[in-house]
Every structure is written in C-alpha cells, then in structure tokens.
Amino acid sequence: MSNKKVLISDKASGQQIELPVVRGTEGEPTLDIKGLPSGLGYFTYDPGFAATAACTSQITFIDGGKGILRYRGYPIEQLAERSTFVEVAYLLLNGELPTESKLNAFRDNVKYHTMVHEQLYTFISGFHYDAHPMAMMAGVVGSLAAFYHERFNVNDPEQRMLAAERMIAKMPTIAAACYRHHMGWPMVYPQNNLRFTERFLHMMFSMPSEEYEVSEVAARALDLLFILHADHEQNASTSTVRLVGSTGANPYACVAAGISALWGPAHGGANEAVLAMLAEIGDVSKVPEYIERAKDKNDPFRLMGFGHRVYKHYDPRATIIRAACYEVLDELGQDDPMMDLAMELERIALEDEYFIEKKLYPNVDFYSGIIYKALGIPVSMFTVMFAIARTVGWVSQWLEQCETPTKIGRPRQVYAGPTERRYRALHRRQ
Ligand code: CMC
C-alpha cells in the first residue's frame, strides 16, 4: 500500500471518495477499488480482466512494455542459460534458489513420487485410443483427487507441499502414459536414476524390447522449454487454478481445471495451432496471403503464436526459443522447412503496419513447436508439454494463495437480461 490516494467523483450526485493506491515492489500503480460499491454505489466492469489485478503475488514479474520476465527476481535469460527445470521448480515453490543439499533433497522428494497408483493405468486404458491427450490429462489429473482426498488437510503446510511435489513428479508419468495408450505401446515406469526430462523422454519413447539411450541434446532442449514455460503470473490457467483454489477445493482438482483452461488455442493450445497453421500455409510463397487473412476482420483466421495480452514487445521467451531452435536443429542434424516458413512469417509480420500498430510480436508458442517436433514429440502432445512445465507455476501460485488470507473468487456482472415478469401457464404461451 502507498500513501497515494485517487479522488473519484460522481458528477451526477456530487459525491466523492478517495481510493487508496496499491504499489508492489515493481510494476504499475494499482487502484484498490474495494471501497467503490459502499462509497459510491458502483461496481467496476472489466471483461477479460484487462485492467484488474486479482491478487498480490511475489512469484513472477512481467513488464510487458519492456519484454521483461523474472521468476522470484531472477531474469528468465539467466535462468534459461544457467539453471535447470528442477532448480527453477524449487525457486518458484520456495522463493529462493536452493543450496546444493536442499536441491538434492528436493530432487529426491520429486523422484520419490514419480510413480502413480497402478489403477490409474486402468483408468487411462478406458479412453478411446484417439482421445486428445489434453482431455485425458484433465480427467486423469482430476482423478488424483480421488486417491488423495479424505485425509488431505488444506490447512496443513506440509501436506500442501507434499501435494505440490506429487503433482510435479507425476505429471510427466501421466503424460507419457496417455501418449503410450494412444500408440498402443506397453506402459513404461519412471526410471529414477534419470534426470527429470531424461526420465520423461525414456517413459515416452523407450521400448521394453530394446535398449534406449536418452539423447542428451533432447533432454537439454526439453529442460530449457520447461524452464521458459514454468510460470507466467496470472494467465488464464493460473487464474483458473487460483479461482478454484479459492473455494478450498482439492489441489488436484484445481490443477485439472488449470489444464482445461490451458488447452484453449488462445492460451497453451496455441503451440499445437501454430504447427497446424504452418502446415496449412505449406510454402513460403503463401505467407503474404495468410498475413492478409490475419488482418481481415471478416476472416476468423489469426496468426497463431502472435500477440499477447501483456507483452507489447517481443516475448523474451520467444527470443530464447528462436535461438534454441537453430541450435537444436543443428545438433540433431535436422533441416526443417517449417523453420524457414516461421522465419518468413515473422519477418513479414514484423514489417507490416497492422502488426506494428497493434504491437503483435511472436509469443512463446510461435517457435516451441518446431523444437518439440524435432524431438519427435507428436503435435497433439505439445500442449501437454506446456502443462507439465506449468504445473510448477500452478502449484506455486496455489501454495502462495493458501498462505495468504484469501476470499472466494466471485466476480460480479452487469445484468442485461429481462426485468421482472410474470410466469405464464403453458397453455397461455404462444
Ligand atoms: N493475429 C491477428 N490479429 C491479432 C492477433 C493475431 N494473432 N492477436 C491479436 N490481434 C488483433 C485483434 O484482432 C485485435 O484487433 P482490434 O483491436 O482491431 O480488434 C487486437 O489485435 C487486440 O487483440 P485482442 O484479441 O483484443 O488481444 P487480447 O489481449 O485479448 O488477446 C491473445 C491476446 C494472445 C489471445 C491474442 O493475441 C491471440 O489470439 N493470439 C493468437 C493465439 C496465441 O498465440 N496465443 C498464445 C498466447 S501466449 C502463450 C499463452 O498464453 O499460453
């Protein structure tokens, strides 16, 4: 809270009130409007929460104008270059970078929970083989609440941390199991001698009949993508987790709701949509035609992987991923024509008045799919990759919310339906 106040006056009634200004450690000053309904009798209208902060948080900072992203104060560029996903997970959960012994203990905790109840595989096998993996993820993660509900006490910090670590640990196991069910392959249990992303790749692609060596390049690339996707403050899925969490719901149910929110193409589903778009465009010569379509208000087509609610500058994650794309394709000895297509699309869009004026830049999802594809991850699993990484952000934000006095999330509305009218008997209606 700062000492500053903003005077709001209602010209019609002549009434005035002062509203306090809330200041964080960084970022825009924010007006505390809680006193508005009782002071002036007004609610506020902000569909899409374009101008509304719903909570105070110490986890992630974004300056969308300058293209800055920091986890717990650490710039994303430094974490991407020097950290690992597991260390970033510890940082997001606990607020500080771990000492070596704390990191080892955390790694062991996560390893300890990588397996899932055997019955969960039975549940997964109940899905039709071509079910979308995000639909399976939402269902299966939600079902974890059935295994951990009766004895779960949301007011116990130790139990909360245990639930958070369980989810981080189990998400890759469930994701790989969903994929293997789709492929008709036998399930592979987590190998805890492997590191986080190695373990996931092993569960995805190894066969019981053959030796499987995890590619170091692939594990490193995945680790980088997971760091970049780990948290992004109050985005749609995280806000969903917080909203569900504000009711005191089981944390596995909260995260399942987050998975559902992430699936939409305007959010995490964009990485899958980008690849579909690039495949549809097909050739560099067709890029101008699609740019024109994206600008046409009568055409629902949008340039997927472009634009962001908060970034009005290049998404810093996209800068890192674009550079990584070259490295990964080079190291794997691949030459993907989609990379040329994406580069041309970006080049033309960034020179176009429409995209310049609306400040539409490539976002995190624009290039990530090209790396996933190079690693052999199927397109339908792209958003699942995002969910594995974002689980860290969801549970960190959920833990923070549980530690802060929180009211149930309950937005208001502007009612625009019929005013009161009398019920008519069926025979008297036309
Ligand atoms: N292509 C063409 N026009 C666009 C695009 C786009 N990708 N994005 C925004 N616009 C236009 C939009 O038509 C609108 O124009 P006007 O002011 O004339 O009506 C203006 O830019 C503002 O767009 P908006 O939809 O009001 O902005 P928003 O902040 O509500 O939406 C967004 C942000 C990310 C949903 C949107 O940019 C979008 O749909 N992008 C494509 C999907 C995508 O890449 N999503 C991933 C987001 S980043 C990762 C994540 O969140 O998971």
Boltz pocket constraint, residues with backbone or C-beta under 6 A from the ligand:
constraints:
  - pocket:
      binder: B
      contacts: [[A, 48], [A, 235], [A, 265], [A, 266], [A, 267], [A, 268], [A, 269], [A, 270], [A, 294], [A, 295], [A, 301], [A, 302], [A, 303], [A, 304], [A, 305], [A, 306], [A, 307], [A, 308], [A, 309], [A, 310], [A, 358], [A, 360], [A, 363], [A, 364], [A, 365]]
      max_distance: 6.0
